Each structure stands twice: as C-alpha cells, then as structure tokens.
C-alpha cells in the first residue's frame, strides 16, 4: 500500500479529474448507520480517483485523498472535505 503525504492541509480545496461525481462505493465501517468511506469516480471512466473518510464517526468527511493520475498513489491529501462534500444518503431500513 502506498504512503500518503505526511502533511495534511486544513481547508484546502482539492482538484479532481472531472466535474461529475459518481459514487462507486459507500461503506458504514462502524455499523452506526452513517457512511464512513466514500469512493468516487469524478471523470466517468469507472475508476476511483476521490476517496473520503469519516474517521471519528460524526458523519462528516475528515480526510480527502485524490489520485489524479489513478496510479494508486494519492496525489493530494487534505483535512476535511476538500470542497467536495458527499451527497447525503437517505435513511435506510435494516431488516
């Protein structure tokens, strides 16, 4: 697994490859009913280039990583949503 850059800027807007937002994956890793991980394709090629993480379980993005050249190594890592807040999912019902 590749290493992310050591410095994380606060309130920095990140550049993505396109203007679209197609969520490829959303995951609730701590089973609290809120999304914790968003994996996004911003240029419509079917490959993820934007990754967002809620690390403290409050339902808000804490870390954003962008892989502009889609080589598997993050090109940008920023604190917060990087100007790209995810769309909120409607409440789900679990059986």
C-alpha positions as CSV (number, residue, x, y, z in Angstrom):
1,X,0.0,0.0,0.0
2,X,1.3,3.5,-0.8
3,X,2.1,6.1,1.7
4,X,0.1,9.3,1.9
5,X,2.0,12.6,2.1
6,X,2.9,13.4,5.7
7,X,1.4,17.0,5.7
8,X,-2.3,17.5,5.6
9,X,-3.5,21.0,4.8
10,X,-6.6,22.4,6.5
11,X,-9.5,23.9,4.4
12,X,-7.7,23.2,1.1
13,X,-9.8,22.7,-2.0
14,X,-8.7,19.7,-4.0
15,X,-8.7,19.3,-7.8
16,X,-10.3,16.2,-9.3
17,X,-10.1,14.9,-12.8
18,X,-13.6,15.9,-13.8
19,X,-16.8,17.7,-12.6
20,X,-19.0,14.7,-12.2
21,X,-19.5,12.7,-9.0
22,X,-20.3,9.1,-9.4
23,X,-20.2,7.2,-6.1
24,X,-18.7,3.8,-6.7
25,X,-18.8,2.7,-3.0
26,X,-20.1,3.9,0.3
27,X,-19.4,2.0,3.4
28,X,-20.5,2.1,7.0
29,X,-17.4,0.6,8.7
30,X,-18.5,1.0,12.3
31,X,-22.2,0.0,11.8
32,X,-23.6,3.2,13.2
33,X,-25.9,3.8,10.2
34,X,-23.7,6.7,8.8
35,X,-21.4,6.4,5.8
36,X,-17.7,6.4,6.9
37,X,-16.0,5.8,3.5
38,X,-16.8,7.3,0.1
39,X,-15.1,6.0,-3.1
40,X,-15.8,8.3,-6.1
41,X,-15.2,8.4,-9.8
42,X,-15.1,12.1,-10.8
43,X,-14.3,11.7,-14.5
44,X,-16.7,8.9,-15.6
45,X,-14.1,6.3,-16.5
46,X,-15.3,3.8,-13.9
47,X,-12.1,4.1,-11.8
48,X,-12.0,5.7,-8.4
49,X,-10.0,8.9,-8.1
50,X,-11.5,10.5,-5.0
51,X,-11.5,8.9,-1.5
52,X,-13.1,10.4,1.5
53,X,-13.1,9.2,5.1
54,X,-15.1,9.9,8.3
55,X,-12.5,8.9,10.9
56,X,-14.4,10.0,14.0
57,X,-18.0,8.7,13.3
58,X,-19.7,12.1,13.2
59,X,-21.0,11.6,9.6
60,X,-18.7,14.3,8.2
61,X,-15.7,13.9,6.0
62,X,-12.4,14.2,8.0
63,X,-9.8,13.3,5.3
64,X,-10.0,13.6,1.5
65,X,-7.5,11.9,-0.8
66,X,-7.3,12.4,-4.6
67,X,-5.5,10.2,-7.1
68,X,-5.4,12.4,-10.2
69,X,-3.5,10.0,-12.4
70,X,-5.3,6.9,-11.0
71,X,-2.0,5.1,-10.3
72,X,-2.9,4.0,-6.8
73,X,-0.8,6.7,-5.1
74,X,-2.6,9.7,-3.5
75,X,-1.6,13.0,-5.2
76,X,-3.4,15.2,-2.7
77,X,-4.4,14.5,0.9
78,X,-6.3,17.3,2.7
79,X,-8.0,17.7,6.1
80,X,-11.8,17.9,5.7
81,X,-14.0,17.5,2.6
82,X,-11.6,19.3,0.3
83,X,-14.5,21.3,-1.1
84,X,-16.2,18.1,-2.2
85,X,-18.8,17.2,0.4
86,X,-20.5,13.9,-0.4
87,X,-24.2,13.7,-1.1
88,X,-26.2,12.5,1.9
89,X,-27.9,9.1,1.7
90,X,-31.5,8.9,2.7
91,X,-32.1,6.9,5.9
92,X,-32.0,3.1,5.4
93,X,-34.1,0.5,7.0
94,X,-32.4,-2.7,8.2
95,X,-34.3,-5.9,8.4
